[in-house]
C-alpha cells in the first residue's frame, strides 16, 4: 500500500488506464513495432505505454524496488551495468511484466477450470498431489520435485491445457532461401512465414480423431520418463520452437503446476450458479501478438471451500534440475 503522498506522484488518468489493454491488441502492436504512423494509428496504445513507463520510472525513483524480489534487483543491476538509462529500464519492465503475467495467469485459470470442472480429473490429480504432501504437525509441505516428476495426470492435464487452450499466437520465421513448400507453394527468400498454433494443435493426423476435445490423459504414457509421452515437437509448440524457445518456460511450468497442486490440496471449488458449463472465448480472438491463451468472455463466479484442516500451513519445497536451470 502506498501513502497518499506517494499515490499523488502518479495522477491516475482513467482514459489512459482504459487504453492499457490496447498494448496487446493485434491491430495496434504492429504499427508501434514498425513505427508506421503510430501517433495516428496506435494513439491510445502509445499513451498507455508512456503511462506505464512513467509509473515504473517513479517506482524506481522512490526506491520501492529495494523491497522487491531478488529477480527485480538482479534485472535492474544487470541493465544498469550494461549502460541502460533509468528510462530504458522502466520501458524494459513493461515487457517483463507482460512476459511474467500475460500467459501464466491465463494458463493457471484454464488449469484450475479443467481440473475442478471434471470430477474424474480432480480425483485423479488429487490422489497424485496428496501423495506428494508431507504433514508435520500443523505444516503441510508439497515437494514440487515430486509434482513435476511423479504426477503424470496433473502434468498431462497441464500439457493438454497448453495444446487445447494455447492457440492464440503465431510462430514467425524468416525465409533464408527460396523454397517450394509441400510441392505447391513458393516461399521467397527474405519473406516471413507465419505458423499459427491453432492449426498445429488441432490436426487429426497428429492428435487423433478427438483433437477437438479436451482429453486430460492425452500425454500420459507408461513407458515414458515421468509417465509422459512426447508428441512431434513441430506440432506442439506452446513455448515456441527451434532457437526461439521461451526462456521462462521452466519457471512458468513450475509456478502453474505448484499453484494448481496447492489449490487441489487445499480447496473444493464449484460454480455459484448451476454447474460447470462451456466457457465462451469469442471476444478474445484477435488479442495481442504476445497472448497465447484465449480468455473467457465473462467472469466465472465460484465458491471455494477449504478442504481438510483449516489450521494447516502449506509450503513448497524441492530443487531445480540441471536442465531447468539452463
C-alpha positions in Angstrom: 0.0 0.0 0.0 1.2 3.5 -0.9 0.7 6.5 1.3 -1.5 9.4 0.0 1.7 11.4 -0.8 3.1 8.6 -2.8 -0.1 8.0 -4.6 -0.2 11.6 -5.7 3.1 11.2 -7.6 1.1 9.5 -10.3 -2.0 11.2 -11.5 -4.3 8.3 -12.4 -5.8 9.0 -15.8 -8.7 6.7 -16.3 -8.7 7.3 -20.1 -5.1 6.2 -20.3 -5.7 3.3 -17.9 -8.5 2.1 -20.1 -6.2 2.1 -23.0 -3.6 -0.2 -21.4 -5.1 -3.3 -22.9 -4.6 -1.8 -26.3 -0.9 -2.6 -25.9 -1.9 -6.2 -26.7 -4.4 -5.7 -29.5 -3.1 -7.3 -32.6 -4.1 -4.3 -34.8 -2.0 -1.8 -32.8 1.3 -3.5 -31.9 2.5 -3.9 -35.5 2.1 -0.2 -36.0 4.1 0.5 -32.9 6.8 -2.1 -33.7 7.3 -0.9 -37.3 6.8 2.8 -36.5 4.1 3.1 -39.1 2.3 6.4 -38.1 1.9 5.2 -34.5 0.8 8.5 -33.2 -2.2 8.2 -35.6 -2.9 4.5 -35.8 -1.9 3.5 -32.3 -2.5 6.7 -30.3 -4.1 5.0 -27.3 -1.6 2.3 -27.1 1.3 4.8 -27.2 -0.4 6.8 -24.4 -0.8 3.6 -22.4 2.9 2.7 -22.9 4.0 6.1 -21.8 1.8 5.9 -18.7 3.3 2.6 -17.7 6.8 3.9 -18.4 6.2 6.8 -16.1 4.8 4.5 -13.4 7.8 2.2 -13.5 10.3 5.2 -13.5 8.5 6.6 -10.4 8.6 3.2 -8.8 12.4 3.0 -9.1 12.9 6.7 -8.3 11.1 6.4 -5.0 13.1 3.3 -4.1 10.2 0.8 -3.9 12.4 -1.7 -5.7 14.6 -2.0 -2.6 11.9 -4.2 -1.0 11.1 -6.1 -4.3 12.1 -9.6 -5.2 15.6 -10.7 -5.9 14.6 -11.1 -9.6 13.8 -7.4 -9.9 17.1 -6.4 -8.3 19.1 -8.7 -10.5 17.4 -7.4 -13.6 17.9 -3.8 -12.6 21.6 -4.2 -11.8 22.2 -6.1 -15.0 20.6 -3.3 -17.0 22.5 -0.5 -15.2 25.8 -2.4 -15.7 25.0 -2.7 -19.4 24.6 1.1 -19.6 20.9 1.4 -19.7 19.3 4.6 -18.5 16.5 4.5 -15.9 14.1 5.4 -18.7 15.3 2.3 -20.6 14.9 0.2 -17.5 11.4 1.5 -17.0 10.4 0.6 -20.6 12.0 -2.8 -20.2 9.9 -3.5 -17.2 6.8 -3.3 -19.4 8.0 -6.2 -21.4 9.0 -8.1 -18.3 5.6 -7.6 -16.8 3.8 -8.9 -19.9 6.1 -11.9 -20.1 5.5 -12.8 -16.4 1.8 -12.2 -16.2 0.3 -12.3 -19.7 0.2 -16.1 -20.2 0.9 -17.6 -16.8 -2.2 -16.2 -15.2 -4.3 -17.3 -18.2 -2.8 -20.8 -18.2 -3.4 -21.1 -14.4 -7.0 -20.1 -14.9 -7.6 -22.8 -17.5 -5.7 -25.4 -15.5 -7.9 -24.8 -12.4 -11.0 -24.8 -14.6 -10.3 -28.1 -16.3 -9.2 -29.8 -13.1 -12.2 -28.8 -11.0 -14.9 -28.9 -13.6 -14.4 -32.6 -14.2 -14.8 -34.8 -11.0 -12.7 -37.6 -12.5 -9.8 -35.3 -13.4 -10.0 -33.7 -9.9 -10.0 -37.1 -8.2 -7.0 -38.4 -10.2 -5.0 -35.2 -9.7 -5.8 -35.0 -6.1 -4.6 -38.5 -5.4 -1.2 -37.6 -7.0 -0.9 -34.4 -5.1 -1.8 -36.0 -1.8 0.9 -38.5 -2.3 3.4 -35.6 -2.8 2.5 -34.0 0.5 4.1 -34.4 3.9 2.2 -33.3 7.0 4.3 -32.5 10.1 2.1 -31.2 13.0 0.5 -28.0 11.6 2.6 -27.7 8.5 1.9 -29.4 5.1 4.8 -29.4 2.7 4.4 -30.1 -1.0 7.5 -31.2 -2.8 7.4 -29.7 -6.3 10.2 -32.1 -7.5 7.6 -34.9 -7.0 4.9 -32.8 -8.6 7.0 -32.4 -11.7 8.2 -36.0 -12.0 5.6 -38.3 -10.4 2.2 -36.8 -11.1 1.5 -37.8 -14.7 -2.2 -37.0 -14.7 -1.6 -33.4 -13.4 1.3 -32.9 -15.8 -0.7 -34.3 -18.7 -3.6 -32.0 -17.8 -1.3 -29.0 -18.0 0.2 -30.1 -21.3 -3.3 -30.5 -22.7 -4.2 -27.1 -21.4 -1.2 -25.8 -23.4 -2.4 -27.7 -26.5 -6.2 -27.1 -26.3 -6.2 -23.6 -24.9 -2.8 -22.3 -26.1 -3.8 -21.3 -29.6 -3.6 -17.5 -29.7 -0.2 -16.8 -31.0 1.9 -17.2 -34.2 5.4 -18.5 -34.7 7.2 -16.2 -37.1 10.2 -17.3 -39.2 12.1 -15.5 -42.0 12.8 -17.5 -45.2 16.5 -17.9 -45.7 16.3 -19.3 -49.2 13.7 -19.8 -51.9 11.8 -22.9 -51.1 8.9 -24.9 -52.6 6.6 -25.8 -49.7 4.7 -29.1 -49.9 5.5 -29.2 -53.7 2.9 -26.4 -54.2 3.8 -23.1 -52.6 6.9 -21.0 -53.4 8.2 -19.0 -50.4 10.7 -16.4 -51.4 14.0 -15.6 -49.6 13.5 -12.7 -47.2 9.8 -13.3 -46.7 8.1 -14.2 -43.5 6.2 -17.4 -42.7 3.5 -17.2 -40.0 2.7 -20.5 -38.3 -0.5 -20.4 -36.1 -0.7 -22.7 -33.1 -4.4 -23.1 -33.7 -3.7 -25.2 -36.8 -0.9 -27.4 -35.4 -2.6 -28.1 -32.1 -5.8 -29.5 -33.8 -4.5 -31.6 -36.6 -6.3 -35.0 -36.5 -3.4 -36.8 -38.2 -1.2 -35.9 -35.3 -3.5 -35.8 -32.3 -6.2 -38.3 -33.4 -9.9 -38.0 -34.2 -10.5 -36.4 -30.7 -8.2 -33.5 -31.4 -11.1 -31.1 -31.0 -11.8 -32.3 -27.5 -10.0 -31.8 -24.2 -8.6 -35.1 -23.0 -6.6 -34.7 -19.8 -4.7 -38.0 -20.2 -3.6 -37.4 -23.8 0.0 -37.0 -22.8 0.2 -39.9 -20.3 2.5 -42.7 -21.4 3.5 -45.5 -19.0 6.8 -46.1 -20.7 7.9 -42.5 -21.0 10.1 -40.6 -18.4 7.9 -39.2 -15.7 4.9 -41.0 -17.1 4.5 -38.6 -20.0 4.8 -39.3 -23.7 6.1 -36.8 -26.3 4.4 -35.7 -29.5 6.1 -34.2 -32.6 7.8 -31.1 -31.4 6.9 -29.4 -34.7 3.3 -29.9 -33.9 3.3 -29.0 -30.2 4.9 -25.6 -29.6 3.3 -23.7 -26.7 6.7 -22.2 -25.9 7.9 -21.6 -29.4 10.4 -23.8 -31.2 13.9 -24.0 -32.7 16.3 -21.4 -31.3 13.5 -19.2 -30.1 12.1 -21.1 -27.1 10.6 -19.1 -24.2 13.4 -18.6 -21.7 10.9 -18.6 -18.8 9.2 -21.9 -19.8 10.5 -23.9 -16.9 9.7 -21.3 -14.3 6.2 -20.8 -15.7 5.6 -24.5 -15.8 6.7 -24.9 -12.2 4.7 -22.0 -10.8 1.5 -23.1 -12.6 1.8 -26.7 -11.5 2.6 -25.7 -7.9 -0.3 -23.3 -7.8 -2.6 -25.9 -9.2 -1.3 -28.5 -6.7 -1.9 -26.2 -3.7 -5.4 -25.4 -4.9 -6.2 -29.1 -5.4 -4.8 -29.9 -2.0 -6.4 -27.0 -0.2 -9.9 -26.3 -1.7 -13.0 -27.6 -3.2 -14.2 -25.2 -5.9 -17.6 -25.2 -7.6 -19.6 -22.6 -9.6 -22.0 -20.4 -7.8 -24.7 -20.7 -10.4 -25.8 -24.1 -11.6 -23.0 -26.4 -12.8 -19.9 -26.1 -14.9 -20.7 -25.1 -18.5 -18.8 -24.5 -21.7 -16.7 -21.3 -21.4 -17.1 -18.9 -24.3 -14.0 -17.2 -25.6 -15.3 -15.5 -28.8 -14.4 -12.0 -27.7 -10.7 -12.6 -27.2 -10.0 -13.7 -30.8 -7.5 -11.2 -32.2 -6.0 -10.3 -28.9 -2.3 -9.5 -28.9 0.7 -10.9 -30.5 2.1 -11.8 -27.1 -1.1 -13.6 -25.9 -1.1 -17.3 -26.1 -4.3 -18.1 -24.4 -7.9 -17.0 -25.2 -9.8 -15.5 -22.3 -13.4 -16.2 -21.1 -15.9 -13.7 -22.4 -17.3 -13.3 -18.8 -16.2 -13.9 -15.3 -17.0 -17.2 -13.7 -18.3 -16.9 -10.1 -17.1 -19.8 -8.0 -17.4 -20.8 -4.4 -14.3 -22.0 -2.6 -14.4 -24.2 0.5 -11.3 -25.1 2.5 -10.6 -28.8 2.3 -9.4 -30.6 5.5 -7.8 -28.9 8.5 -8.0 -25.1 8.4 -5.0 -24.9 10.8 -2.6 -26.4 8.3 0.0 -24.1 6.8 1.1 -25.0 3.3 4.6 -24.7 2.0 6.6 -25.7 -1.1 9.9 -27.4 -1.3 12.1 -29.0 -3.9 15.1 -28.5 -6.2 15.6 -27.3 -9.8 17.0 -29.9 -12.1 20.2 -29.0 -14.0 18.2 -28.9 -17.2 15.7 -26.4 -15.8 18.4 -24.0 -14.6 19.8 -23.6 -18.1 
